[in-house]
């Protein structure tokens, strides 16, 4: 068994697609119209184009907004992405105007930072050394 899809709930798919590709560096995998509304929209890591797809899932369900708002209010990231160097990625993203809610923190075997994805979520970037 393996994970082939995971989702992040986004306020606007077009904004999310721009942020996740142009800023974070993912690449578009699927953009399939679903009948006049939301699209089946996925991105992947350029390092693993046949790997796990991230679905940019519309957050239109009534439960999505309170859930996302509660996570953000408590500073809890919706998900985490692995990077090779948190400090370097933090500097690269800050130079692109990304807002961070947590600067890089070394916690022993893992270093993390938390960013605002402009789509209603906090996202953690992390590097595990052990």
ZITA-V43713 format. One line per field, one symbol per residue. phi: phi as a letter, one per 40 degrees, with the letter a starting at -180 (. if undefined). psi: psi as a letter, one per 20 degrees, with the letter a starting at -180 (. if undefined). A space follows every 10 residues. Layout:
phi=???
psi=???
//
This chain:
phi=.acbbabbcb caccccdccc ccbcgcbcbb abcbggbdbc bbbbcccacb cdcccccccc cdcccccccc ccdcgcccab bcbcaccccd cccdccgccb cacdbcbgca bbabbccgbg bcbcbabbcb
psi=qrphqqqppq hphggggggh ghghjrqpgp npqklicqqo oqqrphimij bppopnppli phigghgggg gghjkpqhrp pprhoggghg gghhhjjppp iprppoldiq prqprpjjjj qpppqqppi.
//
